[in-house]
């Protein structure tokens, strides 16, 4: 990709040289005598430069089409159409051509388009993909280039913003975000004489075991799997880290005392029958189990509101922040970033479209269909859904997964380590020591 970019630069350079030579040739053909003629025919010749100026202005006003690819839901796509209409009314010379893809097909569609040099101008992509595409030279750098970048970045939640950073520069902006918080079944809690959700990790463990009845397949807590997204909120809240800030080593981070303590607690809860065995496959899903009274607590995202509204309309959804550890809470950042591809011929218009999508106006419009804003200044805005409050609060300390092109392989290393712990093949320390070695191999 980078070699291809250099090739395009050379081609453009040759074209520029040709244009300069042509311009020089035209200048040499204009003689002093011709200049004098222009001065003598004042009325007739004065009109020609004015006509030329009008023609240039008309060229500048020619419409631009900005392409935008995304994976939004039906409701989000319908709302996006309204946002586009508002944008186009304010920017009559820019038309946005949006194309929707299924998430599972999206990454391959982008890679194919880049290989064929037909990539869109802009796209809303998974936050985990941005470093990978940036590393390949596929994305346009925004810091120092986009006029409104600094202002938007200063107002964005740090976690979502960090997903756009790679090797000293930003290659996108967090268009929308999400995180995970604790969901709990009030009826199960009240039956156990518990009135509120746990606020500390110690309470979380105690409540989960108190609410469990493994013989009857009732569990205090359930995870959706062993992939990093599932244990990440507990892991981060207990001080765990995968790598150092410079992303140079995993040793002393994924296998640090804090990281080991988080996975040790989860493994012990599993062995004690407090956590559902569904995380190793099979069983009842977390969302169904919470609503059906099989699981007292799960950790999940804001999309659960609409899921329960559709599938379990009588179920009362209760949200609480991730329980704290030694006074600190955290969670994991999800969402999508908006990016501009390196080879767009419409970079200026694409940046105008990007800036509008990040505006409070557009962010509030998309929030009407459950899309969570990334702008901290909108916390407490009365236009936002009430259930956003706990998620926006959690986002202030939520952390991104490692922004690195090899993240998916790092995720696999942690996933496999967690499974070895749960099956008793290794202790948490042994499993995470092995994961550290595997991640280091990916970094070096």
Wavefront OBJ file of the C-alpha trace (Angstrom):
o trace
v 0.000 0.000 0.000
v 2.816 2.406 0.921
v 4.748 1.481 -2.223
v 1.639 2.156 -4.255
v 1.261 5.560 -2.592
v 4.839 6.462 -3.501
v 4.136 5.430 -7.080
v 1.146 7.773 -7.204
v 3.290 10.591 -5.834
v 5.831 10.117 -8.640
v 3.096 10.081 -11.262
v 1.606 13.292 -9.861
v 5.073 14.901 -9.823
v 5.609 14.164 -13.509
v 2.185 15.604 -14.314
v 2.942 18.751 -12.324
v 6.255 19.278 -14.132
v 4.475 18.933 -17.471
v 1.882 21.509 -16.479
v 4.556 23.961 -15.325
v 6.433 23.598 -18.621
v 3.223 24.129 -20.556
v 2.452 27.256 -18.554
v 5.932 28.613 -19.175
v 5.521 28.038 -22.893
v 2.282 30.010 -22.926
v 3.888 32.938 -21.131
v 6.714 33.176 -23.654
v 4.249 33.581 -26.539
v 2.789 36.824 -25.090
v 4.780 39.744 -26.560
v 5.041 43.349 -25.307
v 3.150 44.426 -28.407
v 0.214 42.247 -27.398
v 0.203 43.791 -23.936
v 0.070 47.251 -25.471
v -2.921 46.167 -27.594
v -4.787 45.194 -24.466
v -4.221 48.624 -22.959
v -5.396 50.414 -26.150
v -8.695 48.494 -26.489
v -9.948 49.355 -23.028
v -13.697 48.649 -23.410
v -13.529 45.369 -25.322
v -10.613 43.715 -23.534
v -11.536 44.567 -19.923
v -14.552 42.239 -20.098
v -12.489 39.114 -20.844
v -10.680 38.851 -17.470
v -14.053 39.286 -15.696
v -15.522 36.441 -17.716
v -12.518 34.284 -16.775
v -13.045 35.003 -13.064
v -16.696 34.006 -13.286
v -15.722 30.751 -14.985
v -13.204 29.984 -12.228
v -15.810 30.654 -9.546
v -18.223 28.355 -11.290
v -15.574 25.618 -11.330
v -14.997 26.031 -7.599
v -18.717 25.682 -7.000
v -18.985 22.383 -8.842
v -20.660 19.709 -6.689
v -18.578 17.071 -4.934
v -19.790 13.569 -4.056
v -18.331 12.127 -0.845
v -18.719 8.365 -0.465
v -19.287 6.945 3.015
v -19.402 3.241 3.913
v -20.818 1.915 7.188
v -22.453 -1.033 8.967
v -25.338 0.684 10.750
v -28.569 -1.004 11.788
v -31.933 -0.324 10.136
v -32.881 2.339 12.667
v -29.437 3.935 12.543
v -29.437 3.973 8.737
v -32.820 5.706 8.651
v -31.541 8.326 11.084
v -28.329 8.701 9.104
v -30.432 9.657 6.081
v -31.833 12.562 8.116
v -28.341 13.593 9.202
v -27.140 13.518 5.596
v -30.106 15.632 4.492
v -29.286 18.240 7.146
v -25.625 18.234 6.167
v -26.381 18.658 2.473
v -28.759 21.547 3.182
v -25.913 23.329 4.961
v -23.346 22.312 2.343
v -25.207 22.460 -0.999
v -22.117 21.673 -3.056
v -21.407 18.377 -1.241
v -23.497 15.244 -1.712
v -22.960 12.246 0.584
v -23.392 8.842 -1.009
v -23.773 6.330 1.842
v -23.426 2.568 1.371
v -24.361 0.029 4.020
v -22.565 -3.291 4.503
v -23.071 -6.284 6.756
v -20.419 -6.196 9.481
v -19.053 -9.643 8.629
v -18.454 -8.554 5.014
v -17.193 -5.067 5.701
v -13.488 -5.546 6.310
v -13.030 -7.717 3.230
v -15.012 -5.189 1.163
v -12.690 -2.387 2.289
v -9.557 -4.426 1.571
v -10.847 -5.382 -1.869
v -11.715 -1.769 -2.665
v -8.271 -0.595 -1.590
v -6.586 -3.258 -3.710
v -8.613 -2.090 -6.715
v -8.004 1.607 -5.966
v -11.761 2.182 -5.585
v -11.926 2.760 -1.845
v -14.588 5.122 -0.510
v -13.677 8.629 0.576
v -14.762 7.942 4.150
v -15.915 5.017 6.263
v -17.120 4.203 9.761
v -14.993 1.235 10.788
v -14.488 -0.884 13.889
v -12.116 0.805 16.327
v -9.875 -2.277 16.367
v -9.175 -1.932 12.626
v -7.836 1.620 12.533
v -4.218 0.834 13.544
v -4.130 -2.039 11.060
v -5.288 0.126 8.138
v -3.060 3.014 9.262
v -0.031 0.713 9.368
v -0.718 -0.250 5.750
v -0.804 3.402 4.699
v -4.481 3.236 3.804
v -5.686 6.140 5.961
v -5.154 9.879 5.872
v -3.489 11.535 8.853
v -5.825 14.031 10.513
v -3.781 15.845 13.177
v -2.089 18.876 11.666
v -4.241 18.528 8.534
v -7.908 18.829 9.507
v -8.767 22.341 10.687
v -11.235 21.313 13.383
v -9.313 18.274 14.625
v -7.801 19.742 17.799
v -11.113 21.107 19.063
v -12.955 17.827 18.466
v -10.147 15.716 19.940
v -10.049 17.837 23.095
v -13.751 17.147 23.697
v -13.678 13.416 22.902
v -13.554 10.744 25.593
v -9.889 9.705 25.937
v -10.551 5.981 25.530
v -12.415 6.179 22.206
v -10.012 8.845 20.889
v -6.989 6.646 21.638
v -8.213 3.981 19.224
v -7.296 6.309 16.332
v -3.678 6.840 17.391
v -0.884 4.989 15.661
v 2.848 5.735 15.609
v 2.582 9.371 16.614
v -0.466 10.459 14.641
v -4.248 10.223 14.548
v -5.894 8.551 11.572
v -9.542 8.894 12.543
v -12.008 10.300 15.048
v -14.393 8.380 17.336
v -17.747 8.712 15.575
v -19.646 6.701 18.148
v -18.730 4.648 21.149
v -19.973 2.214 23.723
v -18.765 0.444 26.796
v -19.956 -2.244 29.154
v -21.542 -1.863 32.571
v -23.139 -4.212 35.080
v -26.684 -5.452 34.402
v -28.531 -7.120 37.265
v -31.814 -8.905 37.885
v -33.646 -7.042 40.640
v -36.059 -9.884 41.405
v -33.211 -12.306 42.050
v -31.453 -9.755 44.219
v -34.539 -9.039 46.315
v -35.208 -12.750 46.759
v -31.731 -12.979 48.277
v -32.399 -9.904 50.466
v -30.067 -7.760 48.377
v -31.395 -4.343 47.421
v -28.637 -2.799 45.327
v -25.991 -3.820 42.848
v -22.459 -4.433 44.156
v -20.229 -1.381 44.196
v -16.887 -3.070 44.901
v -15.203 -6.151 43.460
v -15.353 -7.791 46.875
v -19.132 -7.321 46.942
v -19.356 -8.459 43.317
v -17.711 -11.778 44.131
v -19.706 -12.248 47.332
v -23.045 -11.440 45.660
v -22.345 -13.709 42.694
v -21.678 -16.677 44.958
v -24.575 -15.843 47.271
v -27.000 -15.719 44.329
v -25.728 -18.922 42.703
v -27.365 -22.345 42.879
v -25.297 -24.404 40.479
v -27.254 -27.622 41.109
v -30.325 -25.894 39.668
v -28.319 -24.139 36.935
v -28.669 -20.719 38.510
v -25.560 -18.564 38.582
v -24.625 -15.255 40.108
v -22.654 -14.088 37.090
v -22.285 -15.075 33.438
v -19.803 -14.067 30.731
v -20.435 -14.325 27.011
v -17.144 -16.106 26.319
v -13.407 -16.104 26.963
v -12.413 -13.590 24.261
v -10.908 -10.478 25.847
v -14.015 -8.298 25.479
v -15.838 -10.500 28.018
v -13.479 -10.294 31.032
v -12.033 -6.895 30.047
v -14.225 -4.727 32.341
v -13.215 -6.733 35.438
v -9.632 -6.958 34.195
v -9.288 -3.200 33.680
v -11.175 -2.287 36.859
v -8.725 -4.393 38.886
v -5.752 -2.622 37.331
v -4.838 -5.126 34.641
v -2.959 -4.065 31.517
v -2.019 -5.989 28.389
v 1.106 -4.058 27.324
v 3.063 -0.942 28.244
v 1.987 2.490 26.967
v 4.538 2.402 24.142
v 3.227 -1.036 23.072
v 6.694 -2.592 23.180
v 6.270 -5.436 25.684
v 3.656 -7.532 27.474
v 6.041 -8.810 30.139
v 5.145 -7.252 33.466
v 1.743 -6.175 32.155
v -0.506 -9.041 31.026
v 1.249 -11.181 33.662
v 1.511 -8.463 36.327
v 0.147 -9.060 39.843
v -2.925 -6.950 39.001
v -3.664 -8.855 35.792
v -3.128 -12.204 37.494
v -5.388 -11.177 40.391
v -8.258 -10.356 38.016
v -8.091 -13.690 36.196
v -7.533 -15.557 39.472
v -10.756 -14.129 40.899
v -12.741 -15.093 37.804
v -11.213 -18.585 37.723
v -11.982 -19.168 41.398
v -15.563 -17.935 40.943
v -15.924 -20.378 38.057
v -14.533 -23.280 40.072
v -16.859 -22.438 42.981
v -19.940 -22.557 40.742
v -20.600 -18.818 40.992
v -20.026 -18.239 37.251
v -22.024 -20.027 34.586
v -20.090 -22.629 32.532
v -21.619 -21.167 29.363
v -18.476 -19.068 28.762
v -16.760 -22.229 27.460
v -19.533 -22.791 24.950
v -23.126 -23.991 24.998
v -25.723 -23.211 27.601
v -28.058 -20.245 27.712
v -26.869 -16.899 26.356
v -26.170 -14.097 28.800
v -29.025 -11.820 27.712
v -31.619 -14.610 27.857
v -30.289 -15.959 31.127
v -30.520 -12.596 32.874
v -34.117 -12.046 31.767
v -35.143 -15.640 32.573
v -33.745 -15.611 36.092
v -30.855 -18.007 35.414
v -28.138 -15.366 35.784
v -28.264 -12.658 38.432
v -25.620 -10.447 36.794
v -24.019 -9.969 33.398
v -21.806 -7.238 31.950
v -22.955 -5.813 28.620
v -23.602 -2.694 26.547
v -26.307 -0.116 25.763
v -27.732 -2.181 22.894
v -29.338 -4.400 25.533
v -32.079 -1.791 26.014
v -33.531 -2.422 22.564
v -32.908 -6.170 22.757
v -34.916 -6.482 25.957
v -37.575 -4.100 24.710
v -38.079 -6.372 21.709
v -37.601 -9.818 23.263
v -38.543 -9.342 26.924
v -40.747 -6.233 27.116
v -41.775 -6.956 30.719
v -38.220 -7.357 31.996
v -36.848 -4.464 34.058
v -33.336 -3.617 32.920
v -31.068 -2.350 35.699
v -27.659 -0.810 34.995
v -24.825 0.009 37.391
v -21.159 0.970 36.967
v -18.551 -1.770 36.967
v -17.715 -2.469 40.640
v -14.601 -0.661 41.807
v -11.342 -2.106 43.050
v -9.295 -0.077 45.515
v -11.462 2.925 44.652
v -11.105 2.673 40.866
v -13.573 1.531 38.242
v -13.019 0.981 34.549
v -14.369 -0.908 31.568
v -13.589 -1.550 27.922
v -14.222 0.775 24.978
v -16.151 -0.319 21.904
v -17.567 1.564 18.941
v -16.592 2.815 15.515
v -14.249 5.467 14.183
v -14.680 7.593 11.081
v -11.676 7.630 8.762
v -10.665 9.163 5.425
v -8.801 6.994 2.938
v -5.414 8.148 1.722
v -6.238 8.180 -1.991
v -9.441 10.214 -1.908
v -9.643 12.997 -4.506
v -12.170 14.731 -2.243
v -10.148 15.184 0.947
v -11.424 18.704 1.715
v -15.080 17.769 1.320
v -14.496 14.527 3.225
v -13.112 16.504 6.167
v -16.162 18.785 6.122
v -18.397 15.688 6.276
v -16.294 14.163 9.066
v -16.426 17.366 11.103
v -20.210 17.472 10.743
v -20.607 13.868 11.916
v -18.600 14.796 15.009
v -20.654 17.950 15.666
v -23.013 18.074 18.666
v -25.890 18.458 16.189
v -25.186 15.168 14.423
v -24.140 13.353 17.597
v -27.431 14.236 19.313
v -29.421 13.245 16.242
v -27.859 9.781 16.155
v -28.347 9.427 19.922
v -32.093 9.409 19.288
v -31.704 5.844 17.966
v -29.310 4.707 20.687
v -25.957 5.653 19.135
v -23.733 6.804 21.961
v -21.909 10.118 21.610
v -18.142 10.406 22.002
v -18.195 14.051 23.085
v -17.725 14.674 26.793
v -19.389 18.104 26.608
v -22.716 16.388 25.879
v -22.802 14.555 29.217
v -26.000 15.612 30.977
v -27.630 16.934 27.814
v -31.371 16.590 28.282
v -31.777 15.325 24.720
v -29.857 12.132 25.481
v -31.727 8.973 26.567
v -31.769 8.577 30.346
v -30.035 5.199 30.268
v -27.010 6.816 28.594
v -26.001 8.335 31.935
v -24.371 5.252 33.442
v -22.541 4.446 30.197
v -21.247 7.991 29.718
v -20.074 7.966 33.325
v -18.279 4.664 32.735
v -16.692 5.955 29.516
v -14.742 8.547 31.460
v -12.483 5.767 32.781
v -13.050 3.025 30.174
v -9.973 1.844 28.295
v -9.404 0.780 24.729
v -8.041 -2.577 23.723
v -4.456 -2.377 22.495
v -4.435 -0.160 19.361
v -2.116 -2.324 17.309
v -2.398 -4.098 13.927
v -1.768 -7.439 15.666
v -4.506 -6.966 18.259
v -6.654 -9.854 17.002
v -3.724 -12.232 17.562
v -3.103 -10.754 21.014
v -6.775 -11.319 21.771
v -6.389 -14.965 20.763
v -3.411 -15.374 23.095
v -5.412 -14.037 26.061
v -8.490 -16.020 25.070
v -6.503 -19.269 24.979
v -4.821 -18.453 28.287
v -8.193 -17.885 29.973
v -9.450 -21.218 28.679
v -6.380 -23.031 30.022
v -7.047 -21.507 33.457
v -10.696 -22.516 33.483
v -9.912 -26.086 32.414
v -7.232 -26.405 35.062
v -4.412 -26.910 32.563
v -2.404 -24.004 33.984
v -2.552 -21.603 36.893
v -3.480 -18.003 36.007
v 0.157 -16.983 36.468
v 1.432 -19.749 34.182
v -1.193 -19.052 31.528
v -0.501 -15.316 31.507
v 3.273 -15.836 31.452
v 2.772 -17.865 28.275
v 0.433 -15.205 26.875
v 3.108 -12.559 27.571
v 5.647 -14.513 25.522
v 3.176 -14.954 22.662
v 2.266 -11.255 22.626
v 5.930 -10.253 22.721
v 6.515 -12.364 19.629
v 3.777 -10.347 17.902
v 5.372 -7.059 18.919
v 8.894 -7.947 17.807
l 1 2 3 4 5 6 7 8 9 10 11 12 13 14 15 16 17 18 19 20 21 22 23 24 25 26 27 28 29 30 31 32 33 34 35 36 37 38 39 40 41 42 43 44 45 46 47 48 49 50 51 52 53 54 55 56 57 58 59 60 61 62 63 64 65 66 67 68 69 70 71 72 73 74 75 76 77 78 79 80 81 82 83 84 85 86 87 88 89 90 91 92 93 94 95 96 97 98 99 100 101 102 103 104 105 106 107 108 109 110 111 112 113 114 115 116 117 118 119 120 121 122 123 124 125 126 127 128 129 130 131 132 133 134 135 136 137 138 139 140 141 142 143 144 145 146 147 148 149 150 151 152 153 154 155 156 157 158 159 160 161 162 163 164 165 166 167 168 169 170 171 172 173 174 175 176 177 178 179 180 181 182 183 184 185 186 187 188 189 190 191 192 193 194 195 196 197 198 199 200 201 202 203 204 205 206 207 208 209 210 211 212 213 214 215 216 217 218 219 220 221 222 223 224 225 226 227 228 229 230 231 232 233 234 235 236 237 238 239 240 241 242 243 244 245 246 247 248 249 250 251 252 253 254 255 256 257 258 259 260 261 262 263 264 265 266 267 268 269 270 271 272 273 274 275 276 277 278 279 280 281 282 283 284 285 286 287 288 289 290 291 292 293 294 295 296 297 298 299 300 301 302 303 304 305 306 307 308 309 310 311 312 313 314 315 316 317 318 319 320 321 322 323 324 325 326 327 328 329 330 331 332 333 334 335 336 337 338 339 340 341 342 343 344 345 346 347 348 349 350 351 352 353 354 355 356 357 358 359 360 361 362 363 364 365 366 367 368 369 370 371 372 373 374 375 376 377 378 379 380 381 382 383 384 385 386 387 388 389 390 391 392 393 394 395 396 397 398 399 400 401 402 403 404 405 406 407 408 409 410 411 412 413 414 415 416 417 418 419 420 421 422 423 424 425 426 427 428 429 430 431 432 433 434 435 436 437 438 439 440 441 442 443 444
